[in-house]
Amino acid sequence: MHDLEHQAAEPSLWDNPQQAQSILQRLARMQEELKMWDSLAVDLATLRDLLQLSADDADSLSQIEREVNGLTKSVDQLELSILLGEKYDSTNAFISIQSGAGGVESQDWAQMLLRMYSRWGESQGFRTTIVDMMDGEEAGIKSATLELRGPYAYGYAKAEAGIHRLVRLSPFDANHRRHTSFARVEVLPEVDDAAEVKINPEDLRVDVYRAGGHGGQGVNTTDSAVRLVYRGGTPDEIIVTCQNERSQLQNKETAMNVLRARLLERELARQAAERTKLKGEHRDAAWGNQIRSYVLDDRRVKDHRTNVETSNTQAVLDGEIDLFIDAFLRWRTEGTE
C-alpha cells in the first residue's frame, strides 16, 4: 500500500492516464479494505466494554445482541473479501449474455437475466452500463454485454458464468404450456496491461457503422458504432461490438477493453486446462455446465454446484442473488484446498 501511495503522489502520475487510473483504483480498494478492518477493531472494543459493564441489565443485553449481529455481518463480509484473492478478482467486469436455441422464449429469458444482473450490480454500488445489445425479433434480446465498474466486480460476478436454465408456463404460448429456455452467461475481467494479452494490430479489423436501437437519442446520427474482428492466435475469430456512446473513439476504447477481456479469459482457460491435464483430472468444459435452474411454476431456483436453493423466485429475478454468489465463493475455495 505504501508503494501505491508513493506512486499516486508522483508529479508524473497523469503522464499515463490509463496507468494512473489503475493505480488510484487499486489504492482506493486497499484503503477501503483497511477501513473495514479498522471498523471491525472498533466494534470489537465496543462489544468488550459492553460485556464488562453489563450485568443482567435488559437494555445492555439488547445492545450487545445488536452489536454481535453487526459484527457477524462484518466478519462474513471480510471473509468473502479474503476469498477474493485471485489475480483479477479486484477488477471491473463485463457480463455477456447470449440467448440459447428456442427463439423468442430464450431471447426473453436473456433479457430477464440482463435485468437481474443490472439490478444486482446497482444494489452492490457498481456503476452499470449496457455496452452493446442486440434486440430479438419479437421480444427480448439475442445478446447483450453489461459493464460493471466497482471494487471486486469480477470477483463476485464470476460466480454467474455458465448456462442458466429457465422453466415456466410460457407467456408466448397460446396454450400456456411449460417451456424450457437456456441462456449462456460469460463473465470477463476488465484488464489494461495484462501480460497474458497481446493484440497484433495486423490481426485486427475495425469496422464502423451507424448505431441503431439501444444507445439513446441521437446515438444513431453518425457512424459511431464500432465492430472489432480479431483473428490472431485463436481457432475462431472474436467479434466485439459497441454502440453505447455517441463518440466513435469511446466505443472503440470500450470494445478494445472487451476484446482484451475475452483474450484473457481464453488464456486463463487454456492455463487451467493445462493444469488439469497435468494433474490427470477430468472436468467438463466450463461453458457447457448448467449451473442454475429457475423453475418459476414450482417457485424454485437451485444452483447445481452448491445445491443452494430458494423459493423466492421473484426476489432472485429482481437481483437478489448474493446467496448464490456467497455460496459459490466458499464452495470454490473448499474445492481447491
Summary of the structure (lengths in Angstrom):
residues: 337
radius of gyration: 22.9
end to end distance: 27.8
largest distance: 76.7
contacts: 999
relative contact order: 0.11
helix: 47%
strand: 22%
